[in-house]
Amino acid sequence: MKKTLEQALALASPRILPRPTTLLSTLIHVSVVALWLLLFARAFFLQGVVAWSTGIAYVVYDTLLLAFVTWKTLPLMRPTPPLEPDFDARSLPSMGVIVASHNEATVLPVTLAALLRQTHGPAQIVIADDGSTDATQALLTERFGLAAAADGVLSAPSSLYPNLYWLRVSHGGKARALNAAITVMTTDTVMTVDADTLLDDDATYAMRAAFASEPKLVAAAGILVPVCGKSVSGRVFQWFQTYEYMRNFIARFAWMRADSLLLISGAFASFKRDALVDVGGFDPQCLVEDYELIHRLRRYSVDHGLGWDVRVVGDAHAHTDAPDNLGSFLRQRRRWFAGFLQTQYWNRDMTGNPRYGTMGMLMLPVKAIDTMQPIYGLTAFALLLGFLFGGHGAIVLSIFSVIGLKTAIDLAFYLWCIHLYRRWTGERTRSSLWMAMLAAITEPFTFQLVRHVGALLGWLHFLRGGRSWGVQRRSGLVTHDES
């Protein structure tokens, strides 16, 4: 007998324990750490640029990844067909949107306004109110015509917007709020939208069209553009994060073509609702419930021979609030990396496992290396400083020749990504190539190091068993809306 929705989502209670590992997986993960120790030790025994072997390994690995992404994204050089404007709405799967919200009264009006003006918009918009204690209740009742129901019970439709609903739950975290909303929704597909994410007017239509065109599609990511506050630090962080997001989405396209895409941002993602039910919904234990979910969807698909697909939809766009200062950025990246380590550890039996195809034999081994990549990067930088201030001029000169070559490669990749990104997404605003070139040159000694520090904090958070998200201050989306 097929399990009920409530039974399936009950699986989202604490249940995911590290699975028994395989010998190959153990060798892959141990080798990454052992190689770092070996290369670091070489700095004290060798002369010349080989003393900086840690940095060379970091540069070679990153360059190989850039080459892979470049190769896999060559199809984007061909014209991308535009989103069909008159797709028969009757053939589109129904879509419901969940806005998980905890004390987000300052940004909810912007997010809801965007959802309510969608082309071929969602049949249901459910605000999953995760025990908010701010002005959320007054906002929803006075401005949006909603009346609260008992906790866990879906409200009546808004008196002003017939597809808008309110679901109050006791505070238990984003994953539990999402799961509670899934249990009361009746649509074919479900979109998750963070309360600080502003969708373009045709975003839900683009997602629905993607599901209509791809019967095996179970999870889809939209294109996100970061928006920071207007302070000096906000402008700097937005500058770097804009190009970071562009490169990341181009990389996601590459891994999608390798049938190995694992990163779907829950800030703007869509899922086939039945698939969510089958795998038990989102996991409240994980710091990155969206990333962890894709592993379970992939595992379930292989275990049951379903051939499910995960894709990036280049026609679906949104803006999202991004950290605009160092503290917020480090807290975000600490959580992201700690959650990545959690997920890698829980699913380590898939690494190097041919049962999972390219994902098991390529993507997850790459992710095993990524667990240590920030450590390699910070070690390389520390050694460079040590050689520089230790009077090893010849070594430093050799190192900077390697760094110069890598910067040239990064610059070419930056420009390649921007070109492809524009062709693929039909980006409405043009990014300055000069600013991209400046970002490519300055990033290795600025933003990249900050990212690595955030990842190092993530390692500490993971090793301590931390489960807290930390408080993020919203500023970019509100500023963007008012400007």
C-alpha positions as CSV (number, residue, x, y, z in Angstrom):
1,M,0.0,0.0,0.0
2,K,1.3,3.4,-0.9
3,K,2.3,5.4,2.2
4,T,0.2,8.5,3.0
5,L,1.6,11.9,2.8
6,E,1.7,12.2,6.6
7,Q,3.6,8.9,6.9
8,A,6.1,9.9,4.2
9,L,6.8,13.3,5.8
10,A,7.1,11.7,9.2
11,L,10.4,10.3,7.8
12,A,11.7,13.9,8.0
13,S,12.1,13.4,11.8
14,P,15.7,12.7,12.8
15,R,16.5,9.6,10.8
16,I,19.5,10.2,8.5
17,L,22.5,8.6,10.0
18,P,25.8,8.1,8.2
19,R,25.5,5.2,5.9
20,P,28.1,2.4,5.9
21,T,31.0,3.6,3.7
22,T,32.8,1.7,1.0
23,L,36.6,1.1,0.7
24,L,36.9,3.3,-2.4
25,S,35.0,6.1,-0.7
26,T,37.2,5.9,2.3
27,L,40.3,5.9,0.1
28,I,39.1,9.0,-1.8
29,H,38.4,11.0,1.3
30,V,41.5,9.9,3.2
31,S,43.7,10.6,0.2
32,V,42.5,14.2,0.0
33,V,43.6,14.8,3.6
34,A,46.9,12.8,3.2
35,L,47.9,14.7,0.1
36,W,47.4,18.0,1.9
37,L,49.6,16.9,4.7
38,L,52.3,15.6,2.3
39,L,52.3,18.8,0.2
40,F,52.4,21.0,3.2
41,A,55.4,19.1,4.6
42,R,57.2,19.7,1.3
43,A,57.4,23.4,2.1
44,F,59.9,22.7,4.8
45,F,62.2,20.5,2.8
46,L,62.2,21.7,-0.8
47,Q,63.4,24.8,-2.6
48,G,62.0,26.8,-5.5
49,V,58.4,26.9,-6.6
50,V,57.9,23.2,-5.7
51,A,58.1,24.3,-2.0
52,W,54.7,25.8,-2.7
53,S,53.3,22.4,-3.8
54,T,50.1,23.0,-1.8
55,G,49.4,26.1,-3.9
56,I,50.3,24.4,-7.1
57,A,47.9,21.6,-6.3
58,Y,45.2,24.1,-5.6
59,V,45.8,25.9,-8.9
60,V,45.9,22.7,-10.9
61,Y,42.7,21.4,-9.4
62,D,40.8,24.6,-9.9
63,T,42.0,25.0,-13.5
64,L,40.9,21.4,-14.3
65,L,37.4,22.3,-13.0
66,L,37.3,25.4,-15.1
67,A,38.3,23.3,-18.2
68,F,35.5,20.8,-17.4
69,V,32.9,23.6,-17.1
70,T,34.1,25.3,-20.3
71,W,33.8,22.0,-22.2
72,K,30.4,21.1,-20.8
73,T,29.0,24.6,-21.5
74,L,30.0,24.8,-25.2
75,P,26.3,24.1,-26.2
76,L,25.4,27.5,-24.8
77,M,27.2,29.0,-27.7
78,R,24.2,28.0,-29.8
79,P,21.2,30.3,-29.7
80,T,18.9,29.4,-26.8
81,P,15.2,29.3,-27.8
82,P,13.2,31.9,-25.9
83,L,10.5,30.9,-23.5
84,E,7.4,30.3,-25.5
85,P,5.0,33.2,-24.7
86,D,1.8,31.4,-25.6
87,F,2.3,28.0,-24.0
88,D,-1.1,26.4,-23.6
89,A,-1.8,27.2,-19.9
90,R,-4.1,24.1,-19.8
91,S,-1.2,21.8,-20.4
92,L,0.9,23.3,-17.6
93,P,1.1,21.4,-14.3
94,S,-0.4,23.2,-11.4
95,M,2.0,24.9,-9.1
96,G,1.9,25.9,-5.5
97,V,4.4,28.2,-3.8
98,I,5.6,27.9,-0.3
99,V,7.2,31.0,1.4
100,A,8.8,29.8,4.6
101,S,9.0,32.7,6.9
102,H,10.3,33.4,10.4
103,N,10.2,37.1,11.5
104,E,10.4,38.4,7.9
105,A,7.7,41.1,8.1
106,T,10.1,43.7,6.6
107,V,10.6,41.8,3.3
108,L,7.4,39.7,3.0
109,P,5.4,42.5,1.2
110,V,8.0,42.7,-1.6
111,T,8.1,38.9,-2.0
112,L,4.3,38.5,-2.0
113,A,3.8,41.4,-4.4
114,A,6.0,39.7,-6.9
115,L,4.2,36.3,-6.4
116,L,0.8,37.9,-6.8
117,R,1.6,39.5,-10.2
118,Q,3.0,36.3,-11.8
119,T,2.1,35.4,-15.4
120,H,0.0,32.2,-15.3
121,G,0.6,32.4,-11.5
122,P,0.5,29.7,-8.9
123,A,-2.8,28.1,-7.8
124,Q,-1.7,28.4,-4.2
125,I,0.7,30.7,-2.3
126,V,1.2,29.4,1.2
127,I,3.0,31.5,3.8
128,A,4.5,28.9,6.1
129,D,4.8,31.0,9.2
130,D,7.5,29.4,11.4
131,G,6.4,30.8,14.7
132,S,7.0,34.4,13.9
133,T,7.0,36.9,16.8
134,D,7.5,40.1,14.8
135,A,4.8,42.1,12.9
136,T,4.0,39.2,10.6
137,Q,0.5,38.6,12.0
138,A,-0.5,42.2,11.7
139,L,0.9,42.4,8.2
140,L,-0.9,39.4,6.9
141,T,-4.2,40.2,8.5
142,E,-4.3,44.0,7.8
143,R,-2.5,44.2,4.5
144,F,-3.2,40.9,2.9
145,G,-6.7,40.0,4.1
146,L,-5.8,36.8,5.9
147,A,-7.3,35.3,9.0
148,A,-5.2,33.0,11.1
149,A,-6.3,29.4,11.7
150,A,-5.2,27.1,14.4
151,D,-1.5,26.0,14.3
152,G,-1.0,23.4,11.6
153,V,-4.2,24.2,9.9
154,L,-4.3,26.0,6.5
155,S,-6.2,29.3,6.7
156,A,-9.1,30.2,4.5
157,P,-8.1,32.0,1.3
158,S,-7.3,35.7,1.6
159,S,-10.3,38.0,1.2
160,L,-8.2,40.1,-1.2
161,Y,-6.2,37.4,-3.1
162,P,-8.0,34.1,-3.6
163,N,-4.8,32.0,-4.1
164,L,-3.1,33.3,-0.9
165,Y,-3.1,31.2,2.3
166,W,-1.5,31.3,5.7
167,L,-0.2,28.3,7.6
168,R,1.0,28.9,11.2
169,V,3.3,26.3,12.8
170,S,5.3,26.4,16.0
171,H,8.9,27.4,15.5
172,G,10.9,24.4,14.4
173,G,13.0,25.6,11.6
174,K,12.6,26.1,7.8
175,A,12.5,22.4,6.9
176,R,9.7,21.6,9.2
177,A,7.7,24.6,8.0
178,L,8.2,23.5,4.4
179,N,7.1,20.0,5.2
180,A,4.0,21.2,7.0
181,A,3.0,23.2,4.0
182,I,3.6,20.3,1.6
183,T,1.1,18.2,3.6
184,V,-1.7,20.7,2.9
185,M,-1.0,21.5,-0.7
186,T,-2.7,19.9,-3.6
187,T,-0.8,21.0,-6.7
188,D,1.3,18.9,-9.1
189,T,4.5,20.9,-8.4
190,V,5.7,22.9,-5.4
191,M,8.0,25.9,-5.5
192,T,10.0,27.0,-2.5
193,V,10.7,30.8,-2.3
194,D,12.6,32.4,0.6
195,A,10.9,35.3,2.2
196,D,13.7,37.6,0.9
197,T,13.5,36.5,-2.7
198,L,11.9,38.6,-5.4
199,L,10.7,36.7,-8.5
200,D,10.5,38.1,-12.0
201,D,7.0,38.3,-13.3
202,D,7.3,35.2,-15.5
203,A,9.3,33.0,-13.1
204,T,6.5,30.6,-12.1
205,Y,5.4,30.3,-15.7
206,A,8.9,29.4,-16.8
207,M,9.1,26.7,-14.1
208,R,5.7,25.3,-15.0
209,A,6.7,25.2,-18.7
210,A,9.9,23.3,-17.8
211,F,8.0,20.6,-15.9
212,A,5.5,20.4,-18.8
213,S,8.4,19.8,-21.3
214,E,10.4,17.3,-19.2
215,P,8.3,14.4,-17.8
216,K,11.2,13.1,-15.7
217,L,12.0,16.4,-14.2
218,V,11.6,16.3,-10.4
219,A,13.7,19.3,-9.2
220,A,14.6,22.6,-10.9
221,A,16.7,25.6,-9.9
222,G,16.0,29.1,-11.1
223,I,18.6,31.8,-11.8
224,L,19.3,34.0,-8.7
225,V,20.8,37.4,-8.7
226,P,22.2,38.7,-5.4
227,V,21.1,42.1,-4.1
228,C,22.9,43.8,-1.2
229,G,22.4,47.0,0.7
230,K,23.6,50.3,-0.5
231,S,26.4,50.8,2.0
232,V,30.0,50.8,0.8
233,S,30.5,47.2,2.1
234,G,27.2,46.2,0.5
235,R,28.3,47.5,-2.9
236,V,31.6,45.6,-2.6
237,F,30.0,42.4,-1.6
238,Q,27.4,42.7,-4.3
239,W,30.1,43.3,-6.9
240,F,32.0,40.1,-6.0
241,Q,28.8,38.0,-5.4
242,T,27.3,39.0,-8.7
243,Y,30.1,37.4,-10.6
244,E,30.3,34.5,-8.2
245,Y,26.6,33.7,-8.8
246,M,27.1,34.0,-12.6
247,R,30.0,31.5,-12.5
248,N,28.1,29.2,-10.2
249,F,25.1,29.0,-12.4
250,I,27.3,28.3,-15.5
251,A,28.9,25.5,-13.5
252,R,25.5,24.1,-12.6
253,F,24.6,24.0,-16.2
254,A,27.8,22.0,-16.8
255,W,27.0,19.5,-14.1
256,M,23.4,19.3,-15.3
257,R,24.8,18.2,-18.7
258,A,26.8,15.5,-16.9
259,D,23.6,14.3,-15.1
260,S,25.2,15.1,-11.8
261,L,23.6,18.4,-10.7
262,L,23.2,18.4,-6.9
263,L,23.0,22.0,-5.9
264,I,19.4,23.4,-6.1
265,S,19.0,26.6,-4.0
266,G,15.8,26.4,-1.9
267,A,15.6,30.2,-2.1
268,F,14.1,29.6,-5.6
269,A,13.5,26.0,-6.6
270,S,10.6,23.8,-7.8
271,F,9.8,20.2,-7.2
272,K,7.4,17.6,-8.3
273,R,5.2,17.2,-5.3
274,D,4.9,13.4,-5.5
275,A,8.6,13.0,-5.5
276,L,9.0,15.1,-2.4
277,V,6.5,12.9,-0.7
278,D,8.2,9.7,-1.8
279,V,11.5,10.7,-0.3
280,G,10.1,12.1,2.9
281,G,10.3,15.9,2.4
282,F,13.0,18.1,3.7
283,D,15.3,17.0,6.5
284,P,15.2,19.2,9.6
285,Q,18.5,17.9,10.8
286,C,20.5,19.4,7.9
287,L,21.9,22.9,7.8
288,V,21.3,23.0,4.0
289,E,18.1,21.1,3.6
290,D,17.8,21.9,-0.1
291,Y,21.2,20.4,-1.0
292,E,20.6,17.3,1.1
293,L,17.2,16.7,-0.5
294,I,18.7,16.4,-4.0
295,H,21.0,13.6,-2.8
296,R,18.0,11.7,-1.5
297,L,16.1,12.4,-4.8
298,R,19.0,11.1,-6.8
299,R,19.5,8.1,-4.5
300,Y,15.7,7.2,-4.7
301,S,15.7,7.5,-8.5
302,V,18.6,5.1,-8.8
303,D,17.3,2.7,-6.2
304,H,13.9,2.5,-8.0
305,G,15.1,2.8,-11.6
306,L,13.1,6.0,-12.2
307,G,15.5,8.1,-14.3
308,W,14.6,11.3,-12.5
309,D,16.1,14.5,-13.8
310,V,17.4,17.7,-12.0
311,R,17.9,20.8,-14.1
312,V,18.6,24.6,-14.1
313,V,15.9,26.6,-15.8
314,G,17.6,29.6,-17.5
315,D,14.3,31.4,-18.2
316,A,13.3,31.5,-14.5
317,H,14.8,34.6,-12.8
318,A,14.7,36.1,-9.3
319,H,16.6,38.5,-7.1
320,T,17.6,37.4,-3.6
321,D,18.9,39.3,-0.5
322,A,22.6,38.6,0.0
323,P,25.0,39.4,2.8
324,D,26.3,43.0,2.7
325,N,28.9,42.9,5.4
326,L,31.7,40.6,6.6
327,G,29.9,39.2,9.6
328,S,26.8,38.3,7.7
329,F,28.7,36.8,4.9
330,L,30.9,34.6,7.1
331,R,27.8,33.4,9.0
332,Q,26.1,32.4,5.7
333,R,29.2,30.6,4.3
334,R,29.8,28.9,7.7
335,R,26.3,27.4,7.5
336,W,26.6,26.5,3.9
337,F,29.9,24.7,4.2
338,A,29.0,22.9,7.5
339,G,25.8,21.7,5.8
340,F,27.8,20.6,2.8
341,L,30.1,18.6,5.0
342,Q,27.1,17.1,6.8
343,T,25.6,16.0,3.5
344,Q,28.9,14.6,2.1
345,Y,29.4,12.6,5.3
346,W,25.8,11.2,5.4
347,N,26.1,10.2,1.7
348,R,29.7,9.1,1.6
349,D,28.7,5.6,0.4
350,M,27.8,7.2,-2.9
351,T,31.3,8.6,-3.5
352,G,33.2,6.5,-6.0
353,N,30.1,4.2,-6.4
354,P,29.5,3.2,-10.1
355,R,25.9,2.5,-9.2
356,Y,25.3,6.2,-9.2
357,G,26.9,6.8,-12.6
358,T,28.7,10.0,-13.4
359,M,27.5,11.5,-10.1
360,G,29.1,8.7,-8.1
361,M,32.3,8.4,-10.1
362,L,33.0,12.1,-10.9
363,M,30.8,14.6,-9.1
364,L,31.0,13.2,-5.6
365,P,34.8,12.6,-5.8
366,V,35.1,16.2,-6.8
367,K,33.0,17.1,-3.8
368,A,35.3,15.0,-1.6
369,I,38.2,17.2,-2.8
370,D,36.0,20.3,-2.2
371,T,35.8,19.5,1.4
372,M,39.5,20.3,1.7
373,Q,39.8,22.9,-1.1
374,P,39.5,25.9,1.3
375,I,42.2,24.4,3.6
376,Y,44.5,24.0,0.6
377,G,43.8,27.6,-0.4
378,L,44.4,29.1,3.0
379,T,47.5,27.0,3.5
380,A,48.8,28.2,0.1
381,F,48.3,31.8,1.2
382,A,49.9,31.3,4.6
383,L,52.9,29.7,2.9
384,L,53.2,32.6,0.5
385,L,53.2,35.0,3.4
386,G,55.8,32.9,5.1
387,F,58.1,32.9,2.1
388,L,57.5,36.6,1.5
389,F,58.4,37.7,5.0
390,G,61.0,35.0,5.4
391,G,63.3,36.4,2.8
392,H,62.8,33.7,0.2
393,G,62.7,36.1,-2.8
394,A,63.4,33.5,-5.5
395,I,60.6,31.3,-4.3
396,V,58.2,34.2,-4.0
397,L,59.0,35.3,-7.6
398,S,58.3,31.8,-8.9
399,I,55.1,31.6,-7.0
400,F,53.9,34.9,-8.4
401,S,54.6,33.7,-11.9
402,V,52.2,30.8,-11.2
403,I,49.7,33.1,-9.7
404,G,50.0,35.4,-12.7
405,L,49.3,32.6,-15.1
406,K,46.3,31.4,-13.0
407,T,44.9,35.0,-12.9
408,A,45.1,35.1,-16.7
409,I,43.1,31.8,-16.9
410,D,40.6,33.1,-14.4
411,L,40.1,36.3,-16.3
412,A,39.4,34.4,-19.5
413,F,37.0,32.1,-17.6
414,Y,35.2,35.2,-16.1
415,L,34.6,36.7,-19.5
416,W,33.6,33.3,-21.0
417,C,31.0,32.9,-18.2
418,I,29.6,36.4,-18.6
419,H,29.2,35.8,-22.3
420,L,27.5,32.5,-21.9
421,Y,25.4,33.7,-19.0
422,R,23.9,36.5,-21.2
423,R,23.2,34.1,-24.0
424,W,21.6,31.5,-21.8
425,T,19.5,33.7,-19.5
426,G,18.8,36.7,-21.7
427,E,20.0,38.9,-18.9
428,R,18.3,42.2,-19.0
429,T,21.1,44.3,-17.6
430,R,24.6,44.3,-19.0
431,S,27.5,43.5,-16.6
432,S,30.6,45.6,-17.1
433,L,33.4,43.6,-18.6
434,W,35.9,46.0,-17.2
435,M,34.5,45.5,-13.7
436,A,34.5,41.7,-14.3
437,M,38.2,41.9,-15.3
438,L,39.0,43.9,-12.1
439,A,37.1,41.3,-10.0
440,A,39.0,38.5,-11.6
441,I,42.3,40.2,-10.7
442,T,41.5,41.2,-7.2
443,E,39.4,38.2,-6.0
444,P,42.2,35.7,-5.3
445,F,43.6,37.9,-2.5
446,T,40.3,39.3,-1.2
447,F,36.9,37.7,-1.7
448,Q,38.3,34.2,-2.3
449,L,40.1,34.3,1.0
450,V,37.0,35.5,2.8
451,R,35.1,32.6,1.3
452,H,37.8,30.2,2.5
453,V,37.6,31.6,6.0
454,G,33.8,31.1,6.0
455,A,34.4,27.5,4.9
456,L,37.0,27.0,7.7
457,L,34.4,28.2,10.2
458,G,32.0,25.7,8.6
459,W,34.5,23.0,9.3
460,L,34.6,24.0,13.0
461,H,30.8,24.3,13.1
462,F,30.5,20.8,11.6
463,L,33.1,19.2,13.9
464,R,31.4,20.7,17.0
465,G,28.0,19.3,15.8
466,G,26.6,22.8,15.4
467,R,23.0,23.1,14.2
468,S,22.3,26.8,14.5
469,W,21.8,29.0,11.4
470,G,22.7,32.4,13.0
471,V,20.7,35.5,12.4
472,Q,20.9,37.2,9.1
473,R,20.0,40.9,8.7
474,R,18.0,41.7,5.6
475,S,18.8,44.9,3.7
476,G,19.3,44.4,0.0
477,L,15.8,43.4,-1.1
478,V,14.1,46.2,0.8
479,T,16.6,48.7,-0.6
480,H,16.2,47.3,-4.0
481,D,12.4,47.6,-3.9
482,E,12.5,51.2,-2.6
483,S,15.2,52.5,-5.0
